[in-house]
């Protein structure tokens, strides 16, 4: 900003100028001061244009930053929402898995009881059959043992 530098030099010239006694006036070299002021005036449009461009760029950068920040916030919210949803999905899946395991255990226990009852009934039937077989074997052996006695008795009866 050269125009400000020129104005600063002009102000310094006036401040350092020799004062007129008993007055607020001072003596300044007119041509030097006018030359400085003309240069400052000529530089002002360029400096104002540069400042305007900087302000426009600043506004553009601020808008871009604001837009970028809003996008980041939106993405972060979506990510948080997705993570919460996944957490809910995982929790739901765990609960469902636990229900399935519990149902499987209940079914296995029920089927085990049914199988044990069936086996017990089959063993009871087999026990009855075996007991009847044992009774038949015992009676058969007794008959065999008794038949020999009957043969001895029948021989005694024929001897007389």
LUMFI-239094 format. One line per field, with one value per atom (N, C-alpha, C, O): residue number from 0; residue in one letter; y, x, z; atom name. Coordinates in nm, 3 decimals. Each point is the difference from the previous one (the first is absolute). Example, Ala and Ser with C-alpha at 12.3 -4.5 7.8 and 13.67 -1.06 7.14 Angstrom:
! residues 2
num = [0/0/0/0/1/1/1/1]
residuo = [a/a/a/a/s/s/s/s]
c2 = [-0.569/0.119/0.120/-0.002/0.107/0.119/0.109/0.111]
c1 = [1.319/-0.089/0.090/0.104/-0.139/0.082/-0.077/0.051]
c3 = [0.780/0.000/0.000/0.066/-0.138/0.006/0.073/0.017]
atomo = [N/CA/C/O/N/CA/C/O]
END
This chain:
! residues 160
num = [0/0/0/0/1/1/1/1/2/2/2/2/3/3/3/3/4/4/4/4/5/5/5/5/6/6/6/6/7/7/7/7/8/8/8/8/9/9/9/9/10/10/10/10/11/11/11/11/12/12/12/12/13/13/13/13/14/14/14/14/15/15/15/15/16/16/16/16/17/17/17/17/18/18/18/18/19/19/19/19/20/20/20/20/21/21/21/21/22/22/22/22/23/23/23/23/24/24/24/24/25/25/25/25/26/26/26/26/27/27/27/27/28/28/28/28/29/29/29/29/30/30/30/30/31/31/31/31/32/32/32/32/33/33/33/33/34/34/34/34/35/35/35/35/36/36/36/36/37/37/37/37/38/38/38/38/39/39/39/39/40/40/40/40/41/41/41/41/42/42/42/42/43/43/43/43/44/44/44/44/45/45/45/45/46/46/46/46/47/47/47/47/48/48/48/48/49/49/49/49/50/50/50/50/51/51/51/51/52/52/52/52/53/53/53/53/54/54/54/54/55/55/55/55/56/56/56/56/57/57/57/57/58/58/58/58/59/59/59/59/60/60/60/60/61/61/61/61/62/62/62/62/63/63/63/63/64/64/64/64/65/65/65/65/66/66/66/66/67/67/67/67/68/68/68/68/69/69/69/69/70/70/70/70/71/71/71/71/72/72/72/72/73/73/73/73/74/74/74/74/75/75/75/75/76/76/76/76/77/77/77/77/78/78/78/78/79/79/79/79/80/80/80/80/81/81/81/81/82/82/82/82/83/83/83/83/84/84/84/84/85/85/85/85/86/86/86/86/87/87/87/87/88/88/88/88/89/89/89/89/90/90/90/90/91/91/91/91/92/92/92/92/93/93/93/93/94/94/94/94/95/95/95/95/96/96/96/96/97/97/97/97/98/98/98/98/99/99/99/99/100/100/100/100/101/101/101/101/102/102/102/102/103/103/103/103/104/104/104/104/105/105/105/105/106/106/106/106/107/107/107/107/108/108/108/108/109/109/109/109/110/110/110/110/111/111/111/111/112/112/112/112/113/113/113/113/114/114/114/114/115/115/115/115/116/116/116/116/117/117/117/117/118/118/118/118/119/119/119/119/120/120/120/120/121/121/121/121/122/122/122/122/123/123/123/123/124/124/124/124/125/125/125/125/126/126/126/126/127/127/127/127/128/128/128/128/129/129/129/129/130/130/130/130/131/131/131/131/132/132/132/132/133/133/133/133/134/134/134/134/135/135/135/135/136/136/136/136/137/137/137/137/138/138/138/138/139/139/139/139/140/140/140/140/141/141/141/141/142/142/142/142/143/143/143/143/144/144/144/144/145/145/145/145/146/146/146/146/147/147/147/147/148/148/148/148/149/149/149/149/150/150/150/150/151/151/151/151/152/152/152/152/153/153/153/153/154/154/154/154/155/155/155/155/156/156/156/156/157/157/157/157/158/158/158/158/159/159/159/159]
residuo = [x/x/x/x/x/x/x/x/x/x/x/x/x/x/x/x/x/x/x/x/x/x/x/x/x/x/x/x/x/x/x/x/x/x/x/x/x/x/x/x/x/x/x/x/x/x/x/x/x/x/x/x/x/x/x/x/x/x/x/x/x/x/x/x/x/x/x/x/x/x/x/x/x/x/x/x/x/x/x/x/x/x/x/x/x/x/x/x/x/x/x/x/x/x/x/x/x/x/x/x/x/x/x/x/x/x/x/x/x/x/x/x/x/x/x/x/x/x/x/x/x/x/x/x/x/x/x/x/x/x/x/x/x/x/x/x/x/x/x/x/x/x/x/x/x/x/x/x/x/x/x/x/x/x/x/x/x/x/x/x/x/x/x/x/x/x/x/x/x/x/x/x/x/x/x/x/x/x/x/x/x/x/x/x/x/x/x/x/x/x/x/x/x/x/x/x/x/x/x/x/x/x/x/x/x/x/x/x/x/x/x/x/x/x/x/x/x/x/x/x/x/x/x/x/x/x/x/x/x/x/x/x/x/x/x/x/x/x/x/x/x/x/x/x/x/x/x/x/x/x/x/x/x/x/x/x/x/x/x/x/x/x/x/x/x/x/x/x/x/x/x/x/x/x/x/x/x/x/x/x/x/x/x/x/x/x/x/x/x/x/x/x/x/x/x/x/x/x/x/x/x/x/x/x/x/x/x/x/x/x/x/x/x/x/x/x/x/x/x/x/x/x/x/x/x/x/x/x/x/x/x/x/x/x/x/x/x/x/x/x/x/x/x/x/x/x/x/x/x/x/x/x/x/x/x/x/x/x/x/x/x/x/x/x/x/x/x/x/x/x/x/x/x/x/x/x/x/x/x/x/x/x/x/x/x/x/x/x/x/x/x/x/x/x/x/x/x/x/x/x/x/x/x/x/x/x/x/x/x/x/x/x/x/x/x/x/x/x/x/x/x/x/x/x/x/x/x/x/x/x/x/x/x/x/x/x/x/x/x/x/x/x/x/x/x/x/x/x/x/x/x/x/x/x/x/x/x/x/x/x/x/x/x/x/x/x/x/x/x/x/x/x/x/x/x/x/x/x/x/x/x/x/x/x/x/x/x/x/x/x/x/x/x/x/x/x/x/x/x/x/x/x/x/x/x/x/x/x/x/x/x/x/x/x/x/x/x/x/x/x/x/x/x/x/x/x/x/x/x/x/x/x/x/x/x/x/x/x/x/x/x/x/x/x/x/x/x/x/x/x/x/x/x/x/x/x/x/x/x/x/x/x/x/x/x/x/x/x/x/x/x/x/x/x/x/x/x/x/x/x/x/x/x/x/x/x/x/x/x/x/x/x/x/x/x/x/x/x/x/x/x/x/x/x/x/x/x/x/x/x/x/x/x/x/x/x/x/x/x/x/x/x/x/x/x/x/x/x/x/x/x/x/x/x/x/x/x/x/x/x]
c2 = [-0.117/0.117/0.124/0.062/-0.030/0.114/0.133/0.093/-0.082/0.127/0.037/0.118/-0.215/0.029/0.046/0.089/-0.149/0.043/0.145/0.078/-0.043/0.139/0.097/0.106/-0.142/0.088/0.013/0.107/-0.218/0.005/0.094/0.074/-0.076/0.092/0.144/0.089/-0.064/0.136/0.048/0.115/-0.201/0.039/0.030/0.096/-0.177/0.024/0.134/0.072/-0.040/0.129/0.116/0.098/-0.109/0.109/0.006/0.109/-0.226/0.000/0.058/0.066/-0.091/0.046/0.138/0.054/0.001/0.132/0.107/-0.010/0.112/0.110/0.081/0.039/-0.015/0.073/0.150/0.053/0.015/0.146/0.050/-0.046/0.139/0.047/0.063/0.071/-0.102/0.051/-0.041/0.074/-0.193/-0.047/-0.153/-0.062/0.002/-0.145/-0.041/-0.119/0.210/-0.027/-0.047/0.016/-0.076/-0.044/0.026/0.027/-0.035/0.023/-0.136/-0.072/0.038/-0.128/0.032/0.091/-0.169/0.021/-0.054/-0.119/0.209/-0.031/-0.107/-0.096/0.107/-0.095/-0.143/-0.097/0.087/-0.133/-0.064/-0.118/0.197/-0.052/-0.034/-0.104/0.189/-0.027/-0.124/-0.080/0.065/-0.118/-0.128/-0.098/0.099/-0.116/-0.029/-0.116/0.221/-0.018/-0.049/-0.083/0.132/-0.049/-0.149/-0.079/0.044/-0.141/-0.088/-0.108/0.155/-0.075/-0.013/-0.108/0.219/-0.003/-0.096/-0.073/0.072/-0.090/-0.147/-0.089/0.065/-0.138/-0.052/-0.121/0.211/-0.043/-0.093/-0.103/0.131/-0.093/-0.141/-0.100/0.095/-0.132/-0.070/-0.118/0.192/-0.058/-0.040/-0.104/0.189/-0.034/-0.124/-0.086/0.077/-0.118/-0.125/-0.104/0.114/-0.113/-0.039/-0.118/0.220/-0.027/-0.065/-0.093/0.144/-0.057/-0.147/-0.085/0.058/-0.140/-0.088/-0.113/0.165/-0.077/-0.027/-0.110/0.212/-0.018/-0.101/-0.083/0.089/-0.096/-0.141/-0.096/0.085/-0.131/-0.051/-0.118/0.209/-0.039/-0.052/-0.104/0.177/-0.044/-0.135/-0.087/0.070/-0.127/-0.113/-0.108/0.134/-0.100/-0.032/-0.116/0.219/-0.021/-0.085/-0.091/0.121/-0.078/-0.144/-0.094/0.078/-0.134/-0.077/-0.118/0.185/-0.063/-0.037/-0.107/0.198/-0.027/-0.121/-0.087/0.084/-0.111/-0.130/-0.103/0.108/-0.119/-0.047/-0.120/0.213/-0.035/-0.064/-0.097/0.151/-0.057/-0.141/-0.088/0.067/-0.133/-0.099/-0.114/0.160/-0.087/-0.035/-0.114/0.213/-0.025/-0.098/-0.092/0.110/-0.091/-0.142/-0.097/0.084/-0.132/-0.063/-0.119/0.201/-0.052/-0.047/-0.105/0.181/-0.041/-0.130/-0.088/0.076/-0.124/-0.118/-0.108/0.131/-0.106/-0.042/-0.119/0.217/-0.030/-0.077/-0.098/0.143/-0.067/-0.144/-0.093/0.074/-0.134/-0.088/-0.117/0.174/-0.077/-0.038/-0.112/0.205/-0.030/-0.106/-0.092/0.103/-0.099/-0.136/-0.102/0.100/-0.127/-0.058/-0.122/0.208/-0.047/-0.061/-0.106/0.172/-0.053/-0.132/-0.094/0.086/-0.122/-0.113/-0.113/0.145/-0.101/-0.049/-0.120/0.214/-0.037/-0.088/-0.100/0.138/-0.078/-0.139/-0.100/0.092/-0.129/-0.087/-0.120/0.180/-0.076/-0.054/-0.115/0.199/-0.044/-0.113/-0.098/0.111/-0.105/-0.128/-0.109/0.122/-0.118/-0.069/-0.123/0.202/-0.058/-0.072/-0.108/0.167/-0.065/-0.132/-0.101/0.104/-0.123/-0.107/-0.117/0.155/-0.096/-0.056/-0.120/0.207/-0.046/-0.095/-0.104/0.138/-0.089/-0.133/-0.106/0.110/-0.123/-0.086/-0.122/0.184/-0.076/-0.061/-0.116/0.195/-0.052/-0.118/-0.102/0.117/-0.108/-0.124/-0.112/0.132/-0.113/-0.069/-0.122/0.200/-0.060/-0.079/-0.113/0.171/-0.066/-0.130/-0.104/0.110/-0.119/-0.104/-0.120/0.163/-0.094/-0.072/-0.122/0.196/-0.062/-0.100/-0.108/0.145/-0.090/-0.126/-0.111/0.127/-0.115/-0.090/-0.122/0.184/-0.079/-0.074/-0.116/0.182/-0.066/-0.116/-0.107/0.126/-0.106/-0.118/-0.115/0.145/-0.107/-0.073/-0.123/0.198/-0.063/-0.093/-0.110/0.157/-0.084/-0.125/-0.109/0.123/-0.116/-0.097/-0.122/0.178/-0.087/-0.070/-0.116/0.186/-0.063/-0.115/-0.106/0.129/-0.105/-0.118/-0.115/0.144/-0.105/-0.075/-0.122/0.197/-0.062/-0.098/-0.110/0.153/-0.087/-0.125/-0.112/0.132/-0.115/-0.093/-0.122/0.181/-0.082/-0.074/-0.116/0.182/-0.065/-0.118/-0.108/0.130/-0.108/-0.114/-0.118/0.153/-0.100/-0.076/-0.123/0.195/-0.064/-0.094/-0.111/0.157/-0.086/-0.126/-0.111/0.130/-0.114/-0.093/-0.122/0.177/-0.082/-0.075/-0.120/0.190/-0.063/-0.113/-0.109/0.133/-0.104/-0.117/-0.117/0.149/-0.105/-0.085/-0.122/0.184/-0.073/-0.082/-0.113/0.174/-0.074/-0.123/-0.106/0.119/-0.113/-0.107/-0.120/0.173/-0.096/-0.075/-0.122/0.196/-0.062/-0.090/-0.106/0.147/-0.077/-0.119/-0.101/0.104/-0.109/-0.118/-0.116/0.147/-0.108/-0.066/-0.122/0.197/-0.057/-0.083/-0.107/0.157/-0.074/-0.130/-0.102/0.103/-0.121/-0.102/-0.120/0.169/-0.090/-0.057/-0.119/0.203/-0.046/-0.097/-0.100/0.132/-0.089/-0.135/-0.102/0.100/-0.125/-0.078/-0.122/0.186/-0.067/-0.060/-0.110/0.178/-0.048/-0.121/-0.090/0.083/-0.111/-0.120/-0.114/0.137/-0.108/-0.078/-0.116/0.162/-0.068/-0.087/-0.068]
c1 = [0.084/-0.084/0.089/0.025/0.019/0.092/-0.068/0.065/-0.196/-0.070/0.004/0.014/-0.026/0.005/0.139/0.015/0.086/0.137/0.022/0.062/-0.114/0.014/-0.072/0.053/-0.173/-0.076/0.072/0.001/0.060/0.075/0.119/0.030/0.038/0.114/-0.050/0.065/-0.182/-0.056/-0.034/0.027/-0.085/-0.034/0.127/0.004/0.097/0.128/0.059/0.056/-0.067/0.053/-0.070/0.063/-0.196/-0.076/0.037/0.016/-0.003/0.033/0.139/0.021/0.073/0.137/0.026/0.110/-0.211/0.018/0.024/-0.045/0.115/0.032/-0.127/-0.068/0.037/-0.120/0.016/0.110/-0.222/-0.003/-0.022/-0.091/0.174/-0.013/-0.138/-0.055/0.002/-0.127/-0.116/-0.097/0.109/-0.108/0.002/0.100/-0.209/-0.007/0.046/-0.002/0.043/0.044/0.144/0.074/-0.036/0.137/0.042/-0.083/0.212/0.053/0.039/0.083/-0.144/0.027/0.033/-0.056/0.147/0.034/-0.116/-0.029/-0.037/-0.124/0.021/-0.077/0.173/0.019/0.025/-0.053/0.134/0.028/-0.127/-0.027/-0.050/-0.122/-0.104/-0.065/0.051/-0.096/0.041/-0.085/0.213/0.046/-0.032/-0.046/0.070/-0.033/-0.150/-0.041/-0.039/-0.145/-0.052/-0.091/0.148/-0.039/0.035/-0.080/0.199/0.039/-0.094/-0.040/0.005/-0.092/-0.135/-0.060/0.010/-0.130/0.005/-0.096/0.203/0.012/0.009/-0.047/0.106/0.015/-0.127/-0.019/-0.066/-0.119/-0.091/-0.040/0.005/-0.088/0.060/-0.070/0.200/0.065/-0.006/-0.032/0.062/-0.003/-0.141/-0.021/-0.077/-0.139/-0.043/-0.070/0.112/-0.032/0.061/-0.065/0.191/0.068/-0.073/-0.022/-0.014/-0.073/-0.135/-0.042/-0.025/-0.130/0.015/-0.079/0.183/0.025/0.029/-0.048/0.126/0.029/-0.127/-0.020/-0.066/-0.126/-0.090/-0.063/0.058/-0.080/0.055/-0.075/0.206/0.063/-0.025/-0.026/0.033/-0.026/-0.143/-0.023/-0.073/-0.139/-0.018/-0.071/0.135/-0.008/0.060/-0.057/0.173/0.066/-0.085/-0.010/-0.051/-0.087/-0.121/-0.038/-0.023/-0.115/0.041/-0.071/0.185/0.050/0.028/-0.034/0.095/0.028/-0.129/-0.011/-0.087/-0.129/-0.068/-0.052/0.055/-0.060/0.072/-0.064/0.195/0.079/-0.029/-0.013/0.003/-0.031/-0.138/-0.017/-0.080/-0.135/-0.001/-0.070/0.148/0.008/0.063/-0.045/0.153/0.065/-0.095/-0.003/-0.073/-0.095/-0.107/-0.037/-0.013/-0.102/0.057/-0.067/0.190/0.063/0.020/-0.022/0.063/0.020/-0.132/-0.006/-0.100/-0.132/-0.045/-0.055/0.077/-0.036/0.080/-0.054/0.182/0.086/-0.045/-0.007/-0.024/-0.048/-0.131/-0.020/-0.069/-0.129/0.021/-0.064/0.154/0.030/0.058/-0.036/0.127/0.062/-0.104/0.000/-0.089/-0.105/-0.092/-0.041/0.007/-0.086/0.067/-0.064/0.193/0.073/0.003/-0.010/0.025/0.000/-0.136/-0.006/-0.102/-0.134/-0.018/-0.060/0.111/-0.010/0.078/-0.047/0.167/0.083/-0.071/-0.004/-0.050/-0.070/-0.121/-0.024/-0.051/-0.116/0.042/-0.064/0.173/0.051/0.043/-0.026/0.091/0.043/-0.121/-0.002/-0.100/-0.121/-0.067/-0.044/0.036/-0.062/0.082/-0.056/0.189/0.086/-0.021/-0.004/-0.008/-0.023/-0.134/-0.011/-0.093/-0.131/0.008/-0.058/0.132/0.014/0.073/-0.039/0.146/0.073/-0.089/0.001/-0.077/-0.091/-0.104/-0.029/-0.029/-0.099/0.064/-0.061/0.184/0.072/0.025/-0.017/0.057/0.023/-0.130/-0.004/-0.104/-0.131/-0.042/-0.047/0.063/-0.037/0.087/-0.052/0.182/0.090/-0.038/-0.001/-0.030/-0.041/-0.130/-0.011/-0.086/-0.128/0.019/-0.056/0.136/0.025/0.078/-0.026/0.120/0.076/-0.095/0.010/-0.103/-0.098/-0.087/-0.029/-0.013/-0.083/0.078/-0.054/0.182/0.083/0.020/-0.008/0.035/0.019/-0.128/0.005/-0.120/-0.127/-0.023/-0.045/0.075/-0.015/0.092/-0.043/0.168/0.096/-0.045/0.008/-0.055/-0.047/-0.119/-0.008/-0.084/-0.116/0.046/-0.050/0.145/0.051/0.071/-0.015/0.093/0.069/-0.100/0.019/-0.127/-0.104/-0.066/-0.024/-0.004/-0.059/0.095/-0.041/0.168/0.101/0.011/0.017/-0.027/0.007/-0.116/0.018/-0.139/-0.117/0.021/-0.027/0.074/0.023/0.105/-0.017/0.126/0.106/-0.052/0.035/-0.118/-0.055/-0.089/0.006/-0.089/-0.085/0.086/-0.030/0.136/0.090/0.066/0.012/0.031/0.062/-0.099/0.035/-0.161/-0.101/-0.019/-0.011/0.006/-0.017/0.118/-0.017/0.139/0.121/-0.005/0.030/-0.069/-0.005/-0.103/0.028/-0.146/-0.103/0.048/-0.023/0.089/0.052/0.102/0.001/0.084/0.102/-0.066/0.039/-0.140/-0.069/-0.070/0.001/-0.059/-0.066/0.103/-0.021/0.133/0.105/0.045/0.019/-0.003/0.043/-0.111/0.028/-0.154/-0.114/-0.027/-0.050/0.079/-0.026/0.089/-0.041/0.162/0.090/-0.052/0.012/-0.068/-0.058/-0.121/-0.023/-0.055/-0.118/0.044/-0.069/0.177/0.048/0.042/-0.023/0.085/0.042/-0.126/-0.005/-0.095/-0.124/-0.074/-0.056/0.058/-0.071/0.072/-0.064/0.193/0.072/-0.034/-0.014/-0.001/-0.037/-0.139/-0.026/-0.061/-0.137/0.001/-0.082/0.164/0.003/0.070/-0.025/0.113/0.073/-0.096/0.030/-0.127/-0.087/-0.086/-0.084]
c3 = [0.000/0.000/0.000/0.103/-0.219/-0.015/0.030/0.047/-0.075/0.023/0.148/0.033/0.053/0.144/0.040/0.084/-0.144/0.029/-0.042/0.072/-0.189/-0.049/0.093/0.031/0.012/0.092/0.134/0.061/-0.017/0.126/-0.012/0.094/-0.207/-0.023/-0.002/0.055/-0.118/-0.004/0.139/0.034/0.046/0.138/0.078/0.077/-0.096/0.069/-0.043/0.083/-0.211/-0.050/0.070/0.039/-0.024/0.064/0.147/0.055/0.010/0.143/0.026/0.101/-0.190/0.020/-0.061/0.011/-0.075/-0.065/0.105/0.114/-0.156/0.088/0.026/-0.095/0.219/0.037/-0.016/0.011/-0.036/-0.009/0.142/0.069/-0.023/0.138/0.024/-0.084/0.203/0.049/-0.091/-0.016/-0.044/-0.087/-0.002/0.038/-0.084/-0.013/-0.138/-0.031/-0.050/-0.136/-0.001/0.097/-0.213/-0.017/-0.143/-0.087/0.065/-0.133/-0.057/0.057/-0.172/-0.066/-0.143/-0.060/0.006/-0.141/-0.081/0.001/-0.070/-0.072/-0.106/-0.003/-0.081/-0.110/0.052/-0.053/0.158/0.055/0.056/-0.022/0.095/0.061/-0.107/0.008/-0.106/-0.108/-0.080/-0.040/0.017/-0.072/0.077/-0.059/0.188/0.083/-0.001/-0.011/0.024/0.002/-0.136/-0.005/-0.105/-0.133/-0.016/-0.050/0.093/-0.009/0.083/-0.043/0.161/0.085/-0.068/0.000/-0.059/-0.069/-0.119/-0.023/-0.051/-0.115/0.043/-0.070/0.184/0.049/0.068/0.008/0.040/0.073/-0.080/0.055/-0.180/-0.072/-0.008/0.016/-0.042/-0.008/0.137/0.008/0.098/0.135/0.040/0.063/-0.099/0.030/-0.077/0.054/-0.179/-0.081/0.061/0.008/0.035/0.064/0.129/0.027/0.052/0.125/-0.029/0.069/-0.174/-0.038/-0.040/0.039/-0.116/-0.041/0.121/0.008/0.086/0.122/0.080/0.050/-0.039/0.072/-0.070/0.066/-0.198/-0.076/0.018/0.021/-0.030/0.018/0.142/0.021/0.076/0.139/0.014/0.062/-0.121/0.007/-0.068/0.051/-0.165/-0.072/0.083/0.010/0.049/0.083/0.122/0.040/0.019/0.117/-0.039/0.074/-0.190/-0.045/-0.028/0.034/-0.097/-0.030/0.129/0.011/0.084/0.131/0.071/0.059/-0.063/0.063/-0.065/0.068/-0.201/-0.074/0.033/0.022/-0.018/0.032/0.143/0.024/0.068/0.139/0.010/0.073/-0.145/0.003/-0.058/0.050/-0.157/-0.059/0.098/0.014/0.054/0.098/0.114/0.046/-0.001/0.108/-0.046/0.074/-0.196/-0.054/-0.011/0.037/-0.086/-0.011/0.138/0.019/0.077/0.136/0.058/0.065/-0.087/0.051/-0.065/0.067/-0.198/-0.070/0.056/0.021/0.002/0.052/0.140/0.032/0.051/0.135/-0.008/0.071/-0.158/-0.018/-0.046/0.051/-0.147/-0.050/0.110/0.013/0.066/0.107/0.106/0.051/-0.018/0.097/-0.055/0.072/-0.201/-0.063/0.000/0.028/-0.058/0.001/0.140/0.017/0.082/0.138/0.032/0.063/-0.106/0.023/-0.076/0.053/-0.174/-0.079/0.067/0.009/0.037/0.067/0.127/0.027/0.050/0.122/-0.031/0.067/-0.169/-0.041/-0.045/0.033/-0.109/-0.048/0.118/0.001/0.096/0.118/0.076/0.044/-0.028/0.070/-0.076/0.061/-0.193/-0.081/0.007/0.009/-0.014/0.011/0.135/0.007/0.099/0.133/0.005/0.059/-0.122/-0.005/-0.077/0.040/-0.152/-0.080/0.080/-0.003/0.073/0.083/0.110/0.025/0.041/0.106/-0.056/0.061/-0.177/-0.063/-0.037/0.019/-0.071/-0.036/0.123/-0.005/0.115/0.123/0.051/0.041/-0.045/0.044/-0.086/0.051/-0.183/-0.091/0.026/0.003/0.016/0.027/0.131/0.007/0.097/0.127/-0.016/0.050/-0.120/-0.022/-0.079/0.035/-0.142/-0.081/0.078/-0.015/0.099/0.083/0.094/0.018/0.043/0.089/-0.076/0.051/-0.173/-0.081/-0.035/0.006/-0.044/-0.036/0.122/-0.010/0.126/0.121/0.038/0.042/-0.059/0.029/-0.096/0.042/-0.170/-0.099/0.034/-0.002/0.033/0.033/0.125/0.007/0.094/0.123/-0.029/0.053/-0.139/-0.035/-0.074/0.027/-0.119/-0.074/0.094/-0.012/0.108/0.096/0.091/0.036/0.002/0.084/-0.076/0.057/-0.185/-0.082/-0.011/0.013/-0.035/-0.009/0.132/0.002/0.109/0.133/0.018/0.051/-0.093/0.012/-0.085/0.045/-0.168/-0.089/0.059/0.000/0.052/0.060/0.123/0.022/0.060/0.119/-0.041/0.060/-0.164/-0.048/-0.055/0.022/-0.092/-0.055/0.114/-0.005/0.110/0.116/0.068/0.041/-0.030/0.060/-0.085/0.053/-0.185/-0.090/0.011/0.000/0.008/0.013/0.132/0.005/0.100/0.132/-0.002/0.050/-0.105/-0.007/-0.086/0.032/-0.142/-0.087/0.073/-0.014/0.089/0.076/0.109/0.030/0.030/0.104/-0.059/0.061/-0.177/-0.065/-0.035/0.016/-0.066/-0.034/0.126/-0.001/0.107/0.125/0.053/0.056/-0.071/0.048/-0.089/0.051/-0.176/-0.092/0.034/-0.011/0.054/0.038/0.126/0.014/0.077/0.121/-0.037/0.056/-0.150/-0.043/-0.067/0.014/-0.084/-0.064/0.106/-0.015/0.120/0.106/0.067/0.030/-0.005/0.062/-0.093/0.045/-0.172/-0.092/-0.008/-0.023/0.042/-0.002/0.127/-0.006/0.116/0.123/-0.014/0.049/-0.113/-0.018/-0.093/0.020/-0.116/-0.092/0.064/-0.041/0.140/0.063/0.090/0.029/0.012/0.092/-0.074/0.059]
atomo = [N/CA/C/O/N/CA/C/O/N/CA/C/O/N/CA/C/O/N/CA/C/O/N/CA/C/O/N/CA/C/O/N/CA/C/O/N/CA/C/O/N/CA/C/O/N/CA/C/O/N/CA/C/O/N/CA/C/O/N/CA/C/O/N/CA/C/O/N/CA/C/O/N/CA/C/O/N/CA/C/O/N/CA/C/O/N/CA/C/O/N/CA/C/O/N/CA/C/O/N/CA/C/O/N/CA/C/O/N/CA/C/O/N/CA/C/O/N/CA/C/O/N/CA/C/O/N/CA/C/O/N/CA/C/O/N/CA/C/O/N/CA/C/O/N/CA/C/O/N/CA/C/O/N/CA/C/O/N/CA/C/O/N/CA/C/O/N/CA/C/O/N/CA/C/O/N/CA/C/O/N/CA/C/O/N/CA/C/O/N/CA/C/O/N/CA/C/O/N/CA/C/O/N/CA/C/O/N/CA/C/O/N/CA/C/O/N/CA/C/O/N/CA/C/O/N/CA/C/O/N/CA/C/O/N/CA/C/O/N/CA/C/O/N/CA/C/O/N/CA/C/O/N/CA/C/O/N/CA/C/O/N/CA/C/O/N/CA/C/O/N/CA/C/O/N/CA/C/O/N/CA/C/O/N/CA/C/O/N/CA/C/O/N/CA/C/O/N/CA/C/O/N/CA/C/O/N/CA/C/O/N/CA/C/O/N/CA/C/O/N/CA/C/O/N/CA/C/O/N/CA/C/O/N/CA/C/O/N/CA/C/O/N/CA/C/O/N/CA/C/O/N/CA/C/O/N/CA/C/O/N/CA/C/O/N/CA/C/O/N/CA/C/O/N/CA/C/O/N/CA/C/O/N/CA/C/O/N/CA/C/O/N/CA/C/O/N/CA/C/O/N/CA/C/O/N/CA/C/O/N/CA/C/O/N/CA/C/O/N/CA/C/O/N/CA/C/O/N/CA/C/O/N/CA/C/O/N/CA/C/O/N/CA/C/O/N/CA/C/O/N/CA/C/O/N/CA/C/O/N/CA/C/O/N/CA/C/O/N/CA/C/O/N/CA/C/O/N/CA/C/O/N/CA/C/O/N/CA/C/O/N/CA/C/O/N/CA/C/O/N/CA/C/O/N/CA/C/O/N/CA/C/O/N/CA/C/O/N/CA/C/O/N/CA/C/O/N/CA/C/O/N/CA/C/O/N/CA/C/O/N/CA/C/O/N/CA/C/O/N/CA/C/O/N/CA/C/O/N/CA/C/O/N/CA/C/O/N/CA/C/O/N/CA/C/O/N/CA/C/O/N/CA/C/O/N/CA/C/O/N/CA/C/O/N/CA/C/O/N/CA/C/O/N/CA/C/O/N/CA/C/O/N/CA/C/O/N/CA/C/O/N/CA/C/O/N/CA/C/O/N/CA/C/O/N/CA/C/O/N/CA/C/O/N/CA/C/O/N/CA/C/O/N/CA/C/O/N/CA/C/O/N/CA/C/O/N/CA/C/O/N/CA/C/O/N/CA/C/O/N/CA/C/O/N/CA/C/O/N/CA/C/O/N/CA/C/O/N/CA/C/O/N/CA/C/O/N/CA/C/O/N/CA/C/O/N/CA/C/O]
END
